[in-house]
């Protein structure tokens, strides 16, 4: 296992990049600690796979360094880095048995056959492949092939890290949950540094202890699933994490706080001082649908709103409300009554986030 450090790393697919728009990865500094389970989360085209391929050595960065345990590895091949990588589509030798597929990396290392058999049996047991070891790989289902592909990375005991590039893409939805749990169990059992690339927030949250959210070639936030949900430091994180994503309203400074339409929101003194020190920029207030409180009757401090739409999703409902010239979404549990036409809305101050040019503004310590 290894600590993986990225230092002043950036990449452009253009030979002579002329502007920031030419970069797939903008300059970043980041550390993946030894033995951690991490996810790289973001939409298509944000730079996830580019970053993963730079770590593995399949791609050379335009600038900066990749360090394993403090040692630069830019000039080392993937094999020399001892990296195992699992791709979207299973990479297996169809004419070989499952046993021989799993044994292949160990035999390449020159391990004695007794140790090969012992190690293959251990990994096959972990991945529920013990019953198909004699089968030819071409006769396996898609999920079994992907487990074999994962097993070829796990079977080696000398790997610095295992990198997963959207490995569950071809897996049936009802099997994805089982494989995600299996990966989590494997990490806990073997304590291997794992980095998992995905565009699916559920996959990321289920697998990873910490998630790096990528947007436009940058890591815009790195934190636990709870931190990303409760305190998104960038509007994109608020939008991308959650179902539905965070409500974001453009606001203007007014009185002791900010306002959108006829809705005025007070800000604490410390935050007002921070806002006054800003040179300007686009102001937005964000709040998660889960934290919007909806009432059937008038209440002190609540704002009157019009019910626009109700989506019944079984265990909860998404209520769309017209308020202050914008549409606000609230997520209500199934046992909560839904107002028919009018509702009163409370926006608890502890869950309100203020953003300046997409970045969270926080009061000083």
N, C-alpha and C positions, 0 to 999 in steps of 0.2 A: 504494500500500500504506500501511497505517496501523498504529500502535500503538493498541490498544483497551484503555482502562482503565475499570474499574468501581469507583466510589467510593461507599461506604455504600449500596449498591444493595439494595433489597428490594421485594417486590411481593405484594399481596393482591388477589384478585378481589372481595373484599368491600369495600363502600364505607366501612364503619366497622368495621375489624378490631378485635376485642376481646381476642384472645389470640394466642399464637404459632401455634396450630392453624389460624388463619385465613390464614396466609401460605403462598403457593406457593413464594416465595423468601424465605429469611431473610437478614438483612443480611450482605453479603459485600463483600470487596475482592479485586480480581483484575486481572491484567495479561496481555494477549495481545500478545506482542512483534511488531514489524513483520516480516513475511515468514515467520512461523512456520507450521507445519502442526500443528494442534491437534485433539483430539477431546473432546467432552463425552459422557461415558459414564455410563449408569445405567439403572435399570428404568423402566417406564412410570409416569408420575405424579410423578417426582422433581424436575421443574422444568426439564428440558433445553430443551424447545421454548419455554417461557416466557422463559427467559434469552436464547435465540437471537432471539426476536421483539422483545425489548427492545433488543438490540444493533442489529438491522436498522431499528428505528423503527416496526415494525408495532404495537407495544404500548408504552404509556407507563408507566414504573415508578411505584409508589406513593411511593417515596422514593429519594433518591440520584441520582447522575449517571453518564452514559456519556460518556467523553471519547475523541475521536479525535486522536491526536498532541497531547494536552494541552488540546484545545479541547472544551468541553461541546457535545453535539449533541442533547440532550433535545428541543429545540424544532424540530429539523430533520426533514423527511420522509425516508423511505427513499431517494427519488430524490436529495435534497440531500446525503445521506450518501454517495452513490456506492457503495451496497452492492448486490451481486448475491446473490440467494438462490435455491437449488435445493431444491425440496420433494420429499416422498415420491413424489408422482405427477407425471409430466412435465407441464410447462406449455408447450404448443406451439400454434401456429396451424395447425390441421389443413388449412385450405384453401390455405395457402402452401406453397411449395417449401421444402426444407431450406435452400437458399441464402438465400431471403428471410427465413426465421426467424432465421438467424444474422446477417443484415445489418440486421435491424430496429432493434436498439439503436444501431447506428452511424449509420443514416440519420436516426434521431431526434435525434442530436447534430449533424447537418448536415455530416458528413464527405463529401468529394468521392467520387464513385463509384469512381475508381481506387483510392483507399486502402481503400474498403469491400471491393472485390473482393480486394485483396491480403490484408487481414486475415482475411476469411472463408476464403480458401484456406489460410492458415497454421493456423487453428484446426481446419478440416476435416481437414487432414493429421494433426494431433496426435490427433484423436479418431477417426480411421479413418472419416470421413464423406465423404471426397472422391468416392467412387463413387456416392453417393446424393444429391448436391447438387441434382439436377434433380427428384427425386421429391417428390410431395406428402407432407406430414408424416403425413397420415392413413393412408398405405400403409406406414408403418414398423412394425417390431417394437417391443415395449415398451422393450428396452434401447437401440435406436437413438433412440427418442423421448427417453429420459432423457439420452442423449449430446447431443442437440440442445439440451435444456434446460440442460445444463451449459455447452455451447458459447456460449449466449446470455449467460451470465455471464462467460465467459473472453474473449469477443471484444472487450470494452471494455478499453482500456488504462488507463483512469483510475479503476478500481475501488479503493476503500479495502480491501475484503475480500470474499471469497466465503464464504457461509454455506450449509452443506449440512444439511438436516433429513431424516435417514434416507433418503438418495437412492436406495438400492439395494433398497428394500422390494419393488418390483414386478419386480425382475430375477431371472431364473432362477438357481439356485444355481451352475451351472457357468460362468455369465458374470460372477458377482460378483467373482471373483478377478481377472479381466482388467480390470474397470473400476476396482477398487481400485488395482491397479498403474498403470493409466492416470492416475488422479488424482495418485498419488505422482510420476509422471514429469512431469506438468503443473506440479506445485508446484516441483519441482527446476528445471524449464526457465524458469518465469516468476517465481519467487520472490514469489508472491502470498500475503498473509495468508489462511489458510483455517481455518475452524472447522467441524468435522464432528460432527453429533449422531447418536448411535447407541446402541442397547441391546446391541449385539453386540461383545464384547471382541475378537474376531478382527478385525473391521472396524477398530476403534479402533487396535489394535496395528499393523496392516498399514499404515494411512494416516498416523498421527500420530507426530511426534517427542516430543510430550508430551500426556498425557491428564489431563483433569480429571474425577475420579469424583464423581458427584453422588448424594446420598442425602437424602431428606426435605427437599428445598429448600436443601441446603447443598453446597458443594464440600468433600468430606471429605479429599481428597488430590489433589495436582497433581504429576505426575512422569513420568519416562520409563516405558515398559512394563516395563523391568527393575526399576526402583525399586518400582513397584506390586506386582510379583510377589515380589521378594525381601524387601522391607521395608514391608509394608502398615502405614500409620500409624493405621488404623481397622479394627475387626473387619469392617465391611461390605466394605471393600476386599479383605480376606482372603477373605471368603465369595464375593464377586462375581467376582473375578479368579481364573482358574485353572479347570481341569477335571479332577477335581472341585475345589471350593474348599478353603480352608484348614480343617484340623481345629481346632476350638475346644473346649477343655475348661475347665469351671469348676473353680477350685482354691481352696485355703485355705492361708494361711501356716502352715508347719510346719517346725520346726528351722531349718536353714540355707537353706531355700528354700520351695517350695510343693508341694502334694500334691493328687492326685485319686485317690480310692479308696486302694489300697495302693501306688500309684505316687508316689514322692517324687522331686522334681527340685531339684537344687542350683542356687542363684543366686549369681552373683559378688557380692563384697562391695559394690561400688559400686551395683549394682541393689538389693540388700537395703536399703541406706541410703535410696535413693530411695523404695522401697516403704514403709519405716517412716515417711517424712515425709508419706505420703498420709493424708487424713482418713478413709479407708475407701472403700467402694464395691465393686462387683462385679469380681472378679478372674478373668481367663481366660488360659490359655496357648494359643498357636496355633503350629501347624507345618504346612507344606505337605506334601501326600501324597508329593510328589517327594523330600522330604528325610527321610521316615521310612525307616529301614533295617530290613529283615526278614531273619531268619536261620533256618535249619532246625535249628540246634543251639544249646544254651546258650552264652552268651558273657558275659564280664565286663561288667557295667554294663547288660546287656540285660534286658528285662522279659518274662516269659512271658505269652503271649496265646493266645486261641482264635480259629482261623480261622472266620469266620462266612459269608463269601461271596466268590466270585471272579468278576469280570466280565472276559471276554476280549474286548478291543477291537482285536485284530489286532496292532498294533505294540507294545502294552503291555497290562498287566492292572491292574485295580483290585481290591485285596485289602481286604476289610473285616475288622477284628480287634476282638474284645472285650477291652478292657483297662481296668482301674481303674473298672469300672462304666459305661464309655462305649464307643462304637464309633469306632474309629480307621480311617481309610482310608490305604492306601499305594499308590503307583503304581510298578509294577515293569516294567522293560523285558521284551520277549518272550523274551529269552534267559536270564532269571533263573528258576530253579526256584521253584515256589510250594509252600510247606508244606501238607500235607493237612489236619491237624486242629490241631496246636499249632505255634506259631511263637515266636520271640524277637525282641523289638523294641527297637531303639536309637533314641533321640531326640537327635540331635547338638545340643549346647548352642548352637552358633553359629547354628542355624536356629530356635531357640525364641524366640517373641515373647511378652512379658508385657503384658497389657492391663488397664487400670483404667477401668471404666465406658466400655468400647469404644475407649479411646484408648491408643496404644502408650506404654509406660513405658520410658524410655531412661536409661541411666547418664549422668551428667554427663561433660563433656570430660576 
